Amino acid sequence: MPHVENGHIVESAIEARGARPGKPVLYVLLAGTGAVIVLLAVVYVAVFAMH
C-alpha cells in the first residue's frame, strides 16, 4: 500500500506498475513479433519476388 514519507508518495515497483508482468505479456510480445515477421515476409515476396 502506498504511503507518504517526507511529503512524497512511496510505492513498491509492482504498485507503481499497477500489475505484475507475467506469461500473458510474453505471449503478446511473441505474437506481435511473429506477426511483424510474417507481414515483412509477405511484403518482401510481393515486392521483390514478382520482378
N, C-alpha and C positions, 0 to 999 in steps of 0.2 A: 504494500500500500504506500503510495507517495506520501512523503512528509516534508515539512518545511524546516530547513536548517539555515540559520543566519539570513533569513529573508529569501532563500532560494528553495525551489521545489526539488527534492531529491527522489529519483526513481531508479529502480534496477534496469538493466538493459532490456529485459523481457517486458517490463512495464512500459518503458519508453517506446519500444517497437510496437506494442499492442498485441503481440502474438508470438508464439514460438515458431521458428522455422521448422519444417518437417518434410516428410515424404511428399505431400501434395505440391509443395513449392518445387521440389526437384522434378516431379513429373511434368509440371507446367513448363519449366525451363527446358527439359529434354524434348518435349513435344514441340515447342516453339522452334528450337534449334533444328530439329528434324524437318519441320515444315519448311523452314527457310532453305535448307539444303535441297530438298525436293524441288521447291519453286525455282531456285537458281539453276538446277539441272535441267528443268523443263525449258526455262528461258534460253539456256545455252544451246540445247538441242534445236529449239525453234529458230534461233537466230543464226547460229554458226553451222549447223549440220545441214541446213536446207540449201546452202550455196554450193 
